Amino acid sequence: MIEHTGSGDPARTLALLWRTQERTSRRGKPDLSVDRIVQAGIALADAEGLRALSMRRVAEALGVGTMSLYTYVPGKGELIDVMVDTVQQTTGREASEGWRAHLVYVARENLALHRRHPWLLQVAPSRTVLGPQVAAKYDFELRGLEGIGLSDVEMDSVLNLVLGHVQNSARGLTAAALTEKETGLTDRQWWDAAAPVLMTVFDPARYPVAARVGGAVGEQHQSAYSPEHSFDFGLEMILDGVAKLVAARQGA
C-alpha cells in the first residue's frame, strides 16, 4: 500500500506543519495536541507499518474518541504529511572535510532514518512536504555543496541523486529483514537448503559466466545479494560521477 504526500488540503496541511492554529483546553492546558496525535501516528506506523495507520487506531492509542482527533488534524492525508516532516530531523553537523564527506554523511544519515522508520518507503513524495523539519534538513544537506562550482539546479540534482540511491538501498535492506523475519531463515540458511537441489538442475558449463560470478558473489557475501555492499558501492560510483562534474565546473 502506497500513500502520497500532499493528498490533504494544502492550507490545512501548512497550518498543521507550522502549528499556526494550535488549540488548548478550557483549563488552559492541551488535552490533546497535534504533537501528541502525530507522535502516536509515528509510533503506530513504526510498529505495524503504514497499512495499520488510521484515525481510529491513533485515537485508540491515545485513549480518546476518533472524532476528537478531527478538531486538530483534518484527516489521514494531513496526518501523514506532518508525520513525514516530524521525523526529518538532522543533527545539523557541518561537514569540515569537503563536499564528498558531506554527501557520505548525508547518505548514511538518511539510510539510518529509513531504517528507523521503514514506513517512509510506503509514502510516495508526490508533492514536497513544506514543513519546518523538511526545510531545515534540505537547507543543511545543500550547504555542503555550496561554493564548489555547481549551479543551484545541479546542487539540487546531485542531492536528489544521492537520496534516490539511499531510498533504493533502504528498500533492499527492509525487504531482506522482512524476508528473514517472515521465513525464519537467514540468507545463508536458505542457500544451504537450496544448494543441493540447485546442483541437480544447474549446469555450470551451460551458464559459465553466471556460475563464476555468482560463485564469487556468494563466497564474498554469503548470499546472492548484499544490500549493504550495494549501498556502499553505488554511493562511491555516484560520488565519483559528481567529482567529475565538480572538476569540470571548476575548470571551466
DRENMARPA-414995 format. One record per residue: x, y, z of N, C-alpha, C, CB in turn; residue in one letter. Coordinates in steps of 0.001 Angstrom, whole numbers, plus 524288, in hexadecimal, padded with zeros to 5 digits. Atoms other than C-alpha are relative to their C-alpha. Glycine has a CB too. Layout:
% residues N
XYZXYZXYZXYZA...
***
This chain:
% residues 252
803437FB5C800008000080000800008036A804DC800007FC4D80002804BAM7FD007FB2C800638056080D397FBFA7FC7A804A480129802828008D7FA8AI8029A7FB107FEF9800FF81A2B801B1802FC804467FD157FFB68012B80605E7FD987FBB6802E0803FB8274D7FB8580033804E38035F7FD02801177FAEAH7FFC27FAF37FD5E808E4833E1801707FCD6803F77FCEA805BA801DB800A4T802ED7FBDF802A18011383FFA7FE607FA827FE807FE76802D7801AD7FB4EG80547801B1801757F42E8389C7FDC07FBC2802C98031F7FF7C7FA26800C0S803D27FD2D7FCE07EDB184107808197FF30805887FE06801AF8001E805A8G801117FA90801567E8B584EF2807A1804F88033F800E77FB548022E8034DD7FB037FD317FF7D7F4A0857CE8051780015803EB8047980136802CC7FAFEP800137FBFA7FBEC7F07F862D880E2B800037FD8E8056D7FB348038A7FF5DA800308028E7FAE87ED1F859D4819628051B7FD2E801347FB727FC2880037R7FB15802C27FF327F968851E1817648044A803BF801B8801A27FD297FB04T7FC017FC327FE908021D85DE6817FA7FF188022380581800188047A7FC0EL801317FE2E7FAB77FB1F862A982432801C27FBFD804107FA1B8011880091A7FE46804227FC707FDE78558482A94805F07FFB38003B7FDC17FABA7FE50L7FA508007F8003580BFE854DF8260E802B68044780323801DF800277FA5CL7FD7A7FB9A7FD5B80F238624782B837FD4C801708051E8001C804B77FC6CW802B97FF677FAFB805C886137837357FDEA80588800C4803A97FE9A8047FR801FD7FAA97FFAA7FED186DF7834827FAA780054802917FFBC8025E7FAA3T8054E7FFDD7FDE17F1AC869E983A1E7FF5C7FC06804627FBFD7FEF57FBADQ80050803C07FBB57F494861B98464A7FBA680182803BF8053C7FFAB802ECE804587FF1C7FC677E8E68603C84F5A8019A7FE64805817FB127FCF37FE3DR7FF2E801947FA937E8BD85F5285E187FABC7FEE78027780301804438031ET804DB801497FD517DED285A31867A37FE1B804BB80317800C17FB3C803A5S8022A7FBAF7FCEA7D620862CB8700680330800F3804ED7FA4F7FEE180173R7FCC77FF5B7FB507DF708607687B5A8052E802AB7FEA9801077FAA98029AR7FB387FD57801897EA32866F8873788047F7FC557FEE180192803B980422G7FBF9803CF801247F1D985A53871A07FE0D7FC767FB97801717FCC3804F9K801BB803418045D7F1A0851FD865797FE4D7FA92801B78044D7FF897FC05P801E0805517FF1E7E8F48460A867568022F7FC6F7FBC57F9ED7FFCE8000FD7FE37802D6804937ECDE841A9859D9802BB804017FC9B7FB5E7FD2E7FD04L7FD1E7FC4C8033C7F653847BF85050801A27FD5C7FAF8804CE80227802EAS7FDFE80211804DF7FB708463184299804C67FC928011A801648047B7FC31V7FB41802FB7FEDA80864841A7848467FEC67FA98802398036C80303803D3D8015F805117FDAF80226836E48506D7FDB17FC5F7FBEA7FC21800B780488R802758032F804177FA1783225844F9804257FE0B7FC2A7FBBD8032E7FD10I7FBEF8016C803C0805CD8323E83BD6803AD7FBE98024A80319804D97FE55V7FC82803D57FD8C80E8882B03845697FD627FAA98007B801B8801EB80569Q802DE804F87FFC780402820B38473B7FFD07FD7E7FA9A7FA64800D88021DA8000F8020C805538030281F548387A8053F7FDB37FE797FE7E804427FC2FG7FABA801EA80132811C281DCA83726801077FADE802CD80426804138018CI7FF2B804CB7FD048123781393841E87FD017FB6B7FDA67FE5F800CB805AEA8033280417802688074480BDF83B76802677FE387FAD57FA60801F77FF1DL7FDA6801608050680DAB80C7482E09805327FD36800B7800C3804E17FCACA7FB058029E7FEEE81AEE808B0833AB7FF207FA5280186802FF802DB80458D800F48053E7FDEF815127FCD883A607FD4E7FC697FC1A7FCC280059804E1A80349803608033C80B717F805830297FFE78016D7FA387FA978001980209E8000C7FE638057580DFF7FF2C823747FB97803C77FED97FF8F7FB4C7FC7FG803C97FBFA80160806228097481C777FA907FDCA7FEFD801DA802F17FB41L8051680276800E87FB647FFC9819327FC9180039804E7800BD7FA4E7FE44R802F07FFFE7FB167F7847FFE78278E7FE2E805758019D803507FDAE8044FA801357FAA87FE5D7F67C80EB2828347FA80801937FE6F803ED803CF7FDADL8052B7FDC9800F37E8DC81429829777FED1803B1804817FBB17FBA07FF7BS8017A7FC687FBD67E29481EF8831427FDC17FD01804A57FC07804097FDFCM8023F8031C7FBCB7DB498149F83902804367FD81803577FC6D7FBD17FDCCR7FBD6802877FD117E7B380D5383CC080322803F28032A803987FD067FC51R7FD317FBE97FD207EE81819EF840A07FCD5801AF804C68011F804C57FC69V8036D7FE7E7FBA07E2E281DCC848FF8001A7FBDA8044C7FA53800D67FE10A7FFC98043D7FC247E3148107684FA7805168003B803167FF747FAA47FD4CE7FAF27FFB17FD597F18881217852B38002880473803F48045E800B17FC06A8001F7FB797FC847EEB781F33858F87FBA27FFAB804147FF5C804F37FCD1L804408009E7FC4D7E2BB81A67860317FBCB8041C7FF8280215800108055BG804087FC08800E77D98482431859F97FC6D7FE1E7FBA480279805697FE9AV803838013C804427CE20823D3850968023F801C17FACD7FAB780281800E7G7FDD77FEC1805237D14C823F18422A7FE98805877FE447FE137FC147FBF9T801B37FADE801D47C9618303383F7C80307804718028B7FA3D800B280109M7FD1B7FBD47FD577D14F837F18496880516801547FD28801327FE67805A4S7FB2F7FEEC802E37DD56836A6840A37FF2D8040E7FBC58021F7FB077FD9AL800F67FC9D804787D6E383E23835A77FFDE805C6801737FAF17FE817FD70Y7FF8C7FA997FE407D6F484A7583DDD8057F8020B7FF177FE8E80078805C8T7FA807FE8F800707E5B784A5483C8C802607FE917FAB9803117FD6B8044AY7FDDC801E3804FF7E89B842868303B7FB6B7FEA87FC71803B17FB1A800CFV80497800C9803617DEE284303824D17FF5D7FA767FDF08004B803A27FB7AP800898053D802317E2038356F81FC0805327FD437FF8D7FD6F8003D7FABAG7FB5D803408006A7EBAF82AB881CCA80415802607FC647FE877FA9F7FE1AK7FC4A7FDA6803A67F1D1831E78114C8035380425802957FD26802567FB69G7FD217FBEC7FD357F58383D9B81992803787FDAD8043A7FC38803F180268E7FCFD802877FBDF7F9FD834AF82496805187FDBC7FDD27FCBD7FBAE8029EL7FB508025A8024E8037A82D7581BAC80408804337FEA37FE907FCD37FB14I7FC537FBCA801488096E83A3B816E2802E2801E0804DC7FD1E804997FD6DD7FD817FE117FB3F80C0383EB4824CB803887FBC9802597FBD7801C080405V7FCA3804487FE37811638314D82883805237FFFA7FD017FD367FAB77FF5EM7FB4A7FFF08034B81AD2831DD81D0D8038E8047D801927FE89800757FA29V7FCD47FB7C7FE8C81F4C83F7A820D5802807FF3D805567FCB1804F67FFFCD7FE248007A7FA9D820B983C1782F39804DA7FC9B800707FBBC7FDCB8036DT7FB87803907FF8282A50830EE82D1B804C7801DD7FCF77FE7D7FA987FE24V7FBA47FE3080342832D3838CC823A3803A380394803057FDF4802D47FB2DQ7FC7F7FCC87FCDC83BFC83DB782E00805A67FE9C7FEC57FEE17FF4B805E3Q7FA71800DE800F284A9383F4E82BDE8031C8023A80481801BF802797FAC7T7FCA37FDF17FBD98559D841518356680224805547FE79804857FC338012BT7FE027FB00801CA859B584CC482CF4805DD80082800737FD7F80443802F6G7FA517FFD67FF84867FD8490582E518026A801F87FAE5802317FA848016CR7FD867FDDB804A786FFA85128824F0804A67FC9A7FE74801BE805B6800EFE7FBA980320801EB87917848EB81C97804A9803957FF0A7FE7A7FD017FAF1A7FB567FCB48007E886DD84E6481D4C803FE7FDAC7FC4080283800CF80555S7FC3C802BC8035188D3A844F6813D37FE968004B7FA3A800677FA58801A5E801497FF60805788874D84984807107FACF7FD9F7FE85804287FDB07FCC0G8052880190801D187B5B846867FEDF7FF487FA147FFFD7FF0E802227FA96W8008C805AB8005387E2F837F77FD5A7FED47FDAA8055E804F97FD8D7FDB7R80104801E17FAAC87EE48356780BF57FA8A8019E801C18042780222803DBA8053B7FE277FE988729883D8380D857FBCF7FC767FDAA7FF32805AA7FE27H803EF803498027D86B028354C803B87FFFE7FA7680237800EB7FFD37FA25L7FFD5805207FD6886FB9828AD80A077FCF48004980523805C77FE3F80106V802D07FF447FB0E86ABA82DDF817037FA23800647FF18801F7804E9802D3Y8058A7FF5E8014D85DC6831F5810E87FD9E7FAC17FE897FF4D803F27FB7EV8020480515801B385C1B824A080A847FF497FC55804A0803AE7FD867FBF9A8005B803A17FB9085ED381D15817007FBDB801B7803EC8054C7FF8C802BDR8041A7FE067FC8A8560F825D881F1F7FA927FEB87FDD980095805F0800BFE80514801298025384ADF823F3815887FEE77FA2C7FFF27FFB9802277FA7BN800D2805A67FFB284D0281546815187FE507FE7780581805037FD077FE6FL8017E8010D7FA9884C50814FD823EF7FA69801CA8010C803C8802B5803C8A805597FE097FF6A83FDA81D2B823437FC127FC097FDE77FF5A805477FD27L80394803D1802488395D8133681A4F7FFF97FADD8030B801777FEF97FA54H7FFE9804CB7FCDC83DB1807FD822F87FD04800CB8051B805B07FE5180125R8031B7FED97FB50837A980EB882ED17FA36800307FEC0801B78052E8026FR805797FF448018C82B1E81190827657FF1A7FD957FA917FE88805F37FFFDH800968028780526829668077081C717FB1A801A47FD107FFF27FA2C800A8P804E07FE618028A81BB280C91819C6800C0804A57FC557FBF58015D8041AW7FEF57FBB88039A821DB8184C8130B800467FE0F7FA5A80517802C08017CL7FFB1802418053E8240680F31807777FA977FF037FDBA8031D7FAEC8001FL80559800C9801CD8154380DA7806B07FD42805307FEDF7FCEB7FCEB8040DQ8022E7FAD1801198135181C44804B280285802167FB0D800E3803D7804AEV7FDFB7FDDD804E7814CD820FC7F6B180033805F4800777FC8A7FE477FB3DA7FF887FA4A7FF7C81A1982EFB7F6BE7FD9B802D97FB5D805BB8019180090P802AE7FD9B8046F80FDD833B17ED1E800C3805E57FFEF7FA307FEB580027S7FF1A7FA697FF6E811318418A7F22A80386800D0804BF7FAB88031280097R7FC697FEF37FBB681BA4847517FAE57FD0280165804F2803C6804687FE8CT802427FE9E7FAF1817FC847CE809378029680511801C2800C77FB8180429V7FDCC7FACD7FF10819CA8564780BF97FFF780161805CB7FCF88041F7FCECL7FFE77FF327FA5E81C5E8552481A8280548801E2801EE7FE8F7FB08802C1G7FB217FDCA7FDE0826D685AC382383804787FC19800417FF078022080561P7FBD2803DA7FFAD82E6D84E1C82555802257FEB57FA937FE0A7FB07802B2Q7FE4F801178056082EBE84B0B816C580337804927FDE77FB377FEF57FC68V7FD307FB66801E28330E85902813E18057480054802637FCEB804F98013FA7FAEE7FFBC7FD5283DEB858AE81E1B803AF7FBBC7FE057FF447FF7C805F6A7FCCF8045C801DF842B984B6481964801F68010E7FA787FCDB7FADF80027K7FE917FEC68056A842BF84F9180B1980437804377FFEA7FB26801CE7FCD7Y7FC347FBC97FFC984A2E85BFA80E718054C7FDF7801C57FE1D80455803A5D7FB17802367FE0785461854848163B802A67FC9A7FBF07FF057FCD4804F0F7FDBE80396803D08564984A3280BCD80243802E47FB527FBE97FC1C7FE2EE7FE067FCE980462858258548680142804D18032F8016B7FBC8803997FE07L7FBAC7FC877FE7B861BA85CC08091E805517FD7F7FEF97FF8C80175805CAR7FB0E802A18010886C4B8527C80768801A2800217FA4F7FFAD7FA7C801C3G7FED97FF9C8059786B7C8549F7F8AF800C1805A57FE4C7FBA47FD837FCD2L7FFA17FA6B8013C86C19863687F96D805A6801767FEAD7FDFE80358804A2E7FAE27FDD5801388778786A167F2BC803D77FC517FD6880256801F2804C5G7FC64803A48028F87D2585E5F7EB5F7FF8A800407FA0C7FEF97FA6A801E1I8004E7FF2D805958796A863417DDE87FB0D7FE287FD5F8045D7FD767FD8EG804D8801EF8024386C3785CDA7DBEC7FBE3804437FFE27FDFF7FB4D8030CL804797FC698001A86030864767D7D47FC157FE458041F7FD668002B7FA77S803F5801607FC218548D864B37E0F47FD017FB1A7FE617FC368048F800CDD802DB80492801E184D5B85AE27D877803677FB1E800667FE2F800D37FA51V7FC788047C7FF858594F852017D82F800A87FE54805AD805548014E7FDA6E7FFB2801597FA6F85A6E852A57E6FC7FB4D7FCB5801988004C804FD80366M804C2802E67FECD84C5D84E267E83B8000C7FAA37FD617FB2E8031C7FE44D7FFF1804F1802E484E4A8439C7DDE8803C77FC1D802788017D800F17FA46S7FC33803687FD7185A6883E257E4957FDB67FDD58051180524802FB8011CV80255801C57FB188535E83D9A7F1A17FBBB7FBFD7FF007FDC9804A28030FL80431803B6801368478B836DF7EB978021E7FAD17FDFA7FC4C802577FBFFN7FD8D804CC801DC8507182D047E4E0801CD7FCA98049A804A4801437FC63L7FE2C802D27FB5B85687829517F1EB7FB647FDE880327803688039680373V8047F801A87FCDF84976828D37F8FA7FCE67FBB47FD447FC72804AB80123L8028C80433802DB8439C8206B7EE2E802D47FAD6800BE7FFB0801537FA3EG7FCEC804BA7FF0084EB4816B97EFDF7FF017FDFE80584805E0801167FF35H80114801937FA9384C44816B47FE857FAC17FD2F8005780005804D1803ADV8052B802707FFCC83DE3813967FC89800127FA867FDA97FC04803617FD22Q7FFA58053180263840E9808437F366802DA7FC2E8038E802C7800527FAB7N7FD18803517FC6484ADA802F07FD017FCB97FE9D804CA8050E802B4801AES80357800F57FB79841558046B808407FBD57FBF57FEC57FD7380513801D3A803D7803F180193837447FC7D800AE802667FA91800267FDE28012E7FA80R7FD63805107FFD8841187F18C7FF1D800F57FE1C8058480516800477FD1EG7FF0D801727FA8D844C07F1A380D717FAF77FE8E802C4802AF80471802E3L805058010F7FD8C836927F21E811AE7FDC97FAD17FE237FC28804687FEDET801FB804E68022D832C57E70780891802FE7FB588022D8005D800107FA06A7FCD48044C7FDEC83E187DEA280D4C7FE8A7FEC7805AA805D98015A7FFA3A8016C800CC7FA8883A8C7E0BD81B857FA997FD99800868003680526802F6A8054E8020F7FFCE82C287DE00818F47FFDF7FA4A7FE4F7FC5E803427FC8BL7FFD380568801D382F317D1928115E8021E7FC5E80433803547FF967FB14T7FDC0803357FBD1837BD7CC6281C447FC317FF5980481805168026C801FCE803BB8003D7FBB782D717CFBC826617FB807FC607FEC17FDF48056480140K8049E8030B80174822427C96681EE48013C7FA457FEFB7FD7C802577FB39E7FE9E80569801338299D7BD2981AB6802BC7FD3F80487803757FFD77FB3BT7FD0F802597FBB98318E7BB2E8270E8054A7FDF57FE597FCEF7FBAB8025FG7FB00801D88020C83D8B7B8A381E9A80367804967FE647FF297FC507FB5AL7FC5A7FC3180213849A27C0C781C378010B7FE9A7FA4B8052E8002380342T7FEA38011E8056F84E727C1D580E2C803947FB347FFAF802AD804CB7FD76D7FC558046E80006859767B8548116E7FD0F7FAE3800D38043C800B080447R8030F804BB7FEFA84FCC7AE66816E67FCAC7FE897FB4B7FC85800C3804CDQ803408011080496846F97AFC780B04803447FDAE7FBA07FD47805017FE1EW7FC9D8020680421852377ADC08018B8020F7FA8D8014A8048E803B77FF16W7FE418053C7FE73857267A209809447FBCF7FBFB7FED2801687FFDC805D6D804518039B80114849B679BF0807BA7FF127FF6F7FA237FAFD801E0802B2A80119800198059B8488679F7E7F952804667FDA07FCC97FEF28056F7FE1BA7FB738019C8030F8564E79BCB7F5027FFC17FA627FE04804CE800A980337A8001780564802008549278CED7F4467FC427FF427FB6D7FE847FC4880458P803C980067804428488878E6E7EBA380202802DD7FB347FAAA80235801ACV7FE0B7FCED8045884EC7799027E34D804397FD197FCFE802168052E801F2L7FBBA802D28028485A9B790857E0847FE0F7FBB87FC598038B7FDA780417M80219804268035E851D77863C7DA487FDA6802297FAF27FBDE7FCE1802F2T802917FDBC8049884BC578FC67D07080349804217FD417FADD8025C80191V7FCDD7FBC1802398560B79A4A7CE22804F87FDC87FD9E801578042580435F7FB6A801ED802C6860857974F7C3F5803E2804797FF487FE727FD997FAA2D7FC2C7FBCA8007886C8C7A0267C5C380243800887FA88804587FF25803CEP7FDD77FFBC8054F8715979C9B7B8267FC67802FE7FC55800F47FA827FDDDA803C17FD438034B864F77A22C7B2407FFB8805CA801517FAA27FD8D8008CR800387FA897FE40865717AEAF7BA418052E8015C802AA7FB41800EE803D1Y7FAD77FF7D7FD8F874157B09C7BC7A800F08053C802BF8041F7FF3C7FBF2P7FF197FAE17FD97874307BF377BF2C7FCA980097804E97FEC7804747FC15V803747FFB97FB708687F7BE697C8438021A7FCAE804707FA767FE3D7FE92A7FDE58037A7FBFB86EBC7B3047CF75804C080268802A8801747FAB67FDA1A7FB3C7FDB97FDCA87BB77BA067D12C7FEC8804C88035E803CC801807FBA0R801387FB257FD318763E7C7457D5167FC9D7FEE1804C67FD34803EA7FC5CV80360801517FB9586B797C1937DD97803047FD69804657FB9C7FC727FE3BG7FCCF8028F7FC07875717B90B7E47B80354803D8802FE803707FBEC7FD8AG7FCC17FC157FD7287E477C4A77E73D7FCCD80370803AF802BB8035E7FBEEA803747FCC47FCBC872F87CCD17EC5E7FE507FCFD804D97FB25801CA7FCDEV801B6803257FB9086E027C1B97F4E58044A7FF37803FB7FE0E7FAC97FE28G7FBA1800C37FC6A87B797BF6B7FA9480120804E280324804D87FE5E7FD08E7FECF7FB1B7FD4087D6B7CDBA7FDE97FBA2801AB803AB8010B804527FC19Q804607FDF17FCF386FC37D0F4802E37FCF87FBD9803037FC57802D57FC76H8030F804387FDB586AE27C3A28072E7FA418007E7FE95800A47FFF4805E9Q805437FF308020185EF67C7127FF27800778019B7FA4F7FCF88043380343S7FFE37FE4E8057285B297CA1C7F1397FFE2805F17FF817FB6E7FDA57FD0CA800827FA52800388595F7D86B7F4D1800F480244805637FA8F8019F7FDF2Y7FEFA7FD507FB1185E6A7E1847FF5C7FE31805A47FF94805E17FFBE80171S801D27FA9480030856887EE088015A80415803DC802067FB048008F80327P7FC087FC8D7FDD3861897F3B8809848044E8011A7FC0A802547FD9D804F0E7FBF97FF4D803F586BA67F1707FEE67FDEF803597FB81801E57FAAC7FDF5H802417FCFD8044A862907F6D67F47A7FF94805BE8016B7FAA37FDDB7FE89S800467FA8E7FE4386096803287FC958055A802907FFA97FDE5800548059FF7FABE7FDBD7FFF486F2D805787FE7E8022E8008F7FA74803AF7FC9E80352D7FDEA7FFEC80552872DB802067F0827FD488042C7FCB27FF637FA9B7FD6FF802F87FC378030C8680580A097EA6680136805938018C7FA417FF0080095G7FED87FAB77FE2D86AEF815D47F2E08054A801CF7FDF17FFEA8003980602L7FADA7FE8D801F687944815AE7EF017FFCA8013B7FA28803F07FB9C8010EE8006F7FEFC80598875AA814E07E0967FD57805417FEF67FCF87FB967FD52M802B47FAFC8009986C3C820497E1FE803AD80485801437FB218003A8038DI7FC847FBC47FE6B876588287F7E91580479800B67FC248022B7FEF480572L7FBFD7FF86804118809A825747DED37FDE2803247FB5C801DA7FA827FE2CD8026B7FD0C8043C8772282A957D4947FF5C805B8801637FABF7FDAE7FEA1G8008E7FA947FE4187463836CD7DC8F80554802B47FFEF7FD908003E80590V7FAB77FDC17FFF08831A838E57DE0B8018F801D37FA83804057FBF380217A7FED87FE708056288468839527CF327FD08804FA7FE907FE997FB927FC2BK803247FB53801168796B843497CE688025D804BC802B67FA487FF36801C8L7FDBB7FBAD7FD0D87F9084BB17D90280518801C27FD79800F17FE67805BCV7FB027FEA68028488CE684B067D2637FF17802FB7FAEE8033B7FB0A7FEEBA801357FD54804EB886DB84EFF7C5737FE3480592800F57FBD27FD037FCF9A802057FAC17FEEB87FD485A937CB898046280385802137FB6D7FFBE803FCR7FBC77FCD27FDCB88BCC85F157D30280437801427FBF6802747FD31804A5Q7FC1C7FF11804028944785DDB7C6F17FE12803607FB8E801DB7FAF87FDE7G802507FCFA8044D88AE88654F7BE458019B805B98004E7FA037FF8C80019A
***
